[in-house]
Amino acid sequence: MKYCSISEASAKFNIPESTIRYYEKKGLLPLIERDENGRRLFSENQMALLETVICLKNTHMPISGIKQYMDWIIEGDQTIELRLEMMNNHKQAVLAEIALMTESLKRIDFKITRYQNRNYNGEEGLE
């Protein structure tokens, strides 16, 4: 089995090694193996779990939620329904956030257009 070091995992996912250590400390990366010198070794499965943790973190799932998800993975197949429900709920939260950001971006674009027009037309006034 091929293993990656923490520096290789860090480079692959473009996150600091300290972040990976933090995730492990919080229980988000269970069962990480170590070599004879105590250095972390990431198997392909561990790399996949790390990628999942990063995805969930990037989509604003709280650490406690990610921890629960990882605990369910360790518990095994009897938690598949719980994991499915969690992912469906998280997906809905992400979609709602995307919708909010899309609406907010429209307002920002409106302001940019107003400022650009004001610069060319010399307009003044309150926003």
N, C-alpha and C positions, 0 to 999 in steps of 0.2 A: 504494500500500500504506500502511496506517495503522500508525504507530509509537507506542509509549508511552515515556515517559521512565522513568528509574529510580525517581523519586518516585511516578509513577503505578503502576508495577509493585509498588512497596513497599506502597502504599495498597490496591491490589487484593487482594494476598495477605496483608496485615496482618503483614508482616515488615519489619525494619529495612533501610534501604538498605545498611548495612554488611554485612548477611548476604548480600545479593545480590552485593556486591563480592567477598566472601569466596568464594562459590560460583564466581564467574567466575575468581578467582585460582587456585582448586583445579582448574580445568578442567571444571567441571560445566555450564558454560554456553558451549559453543563457538560460535564464529562470530557473536558479538554485533557488530552494526554500531555505528559511531560517527558523530556529525555532524562538521561542520568544526571544532567547538570541542573535540572529543574526548569529548563526552557520549555515554553509552550510549543506543542506540535499540533498543527491543524490538519486533520484528515479532510478528504473531500466532503464528507458529511458535515464536519465542523465548519468548513468554508460555506457550505450551503446554509447552515444555521446562522452563521454570521451575516450572510447576505440577507436573510430573512429579518434578522434583528435590525439591520441598517434600513431596510425597506420600511419596516413598521415604525422605526424612530423617525425616518424622513417624512412619514405621513402622520406624524404627531401622536402616535399611540404612546400613552404614558408608560414609563418604565414598569410600573406595577402590572399593567396589562400585558406587556411583553413577557414579564416574568411568569405570569399565570399561563400564558400560551406555551412557554418553554416547559413549565411544570407538567402541563397536559401532554406534551410530546413525550416526556420521560415516562409518564404513566402508561402510555401505549394506546393501542387502537380503541380501547373502550372510551376514550375521550374525543374521538373523531367528531361526533355530533356537537360537542361543546366548542371544539376548534372551528368547525364550520359556522356555527352561530356567531362566534366572535369575529371571524373574518367577514361574514355578511354584514354585521353591525358596523365594523370598522370601515368597510367599503362605503356604506351609506354616509358615515361621518366624513369620509374623504370627499365623496361626491358633493356633499353639502358645502364643505370648505372650498372646493373648486368653484362651485356656483357663486359663493360669496366673493371669492377673489376675482372671478370674471366680472361681476358687477362692479366691484371696486376699481378694477382696471379700466373699465369704461369711463368712470368718473375721472380717473387720472388722465386718460387720453383726452377727455373733454378739456381739462385744465391746460394740458400741454398745447392743445390747439388754440385755446384762448390766449395763452401767453405768447405763442408764436405770432398770432394775428395782431396782438397788441404791440409787439415789437416792430412789426412792419407798418402798422397803421397809426402808431403813436397814441392809442387809446389809453385812457386812465379810468379808474373807478374801483369800487369794492368788488370783491369776488363774490 
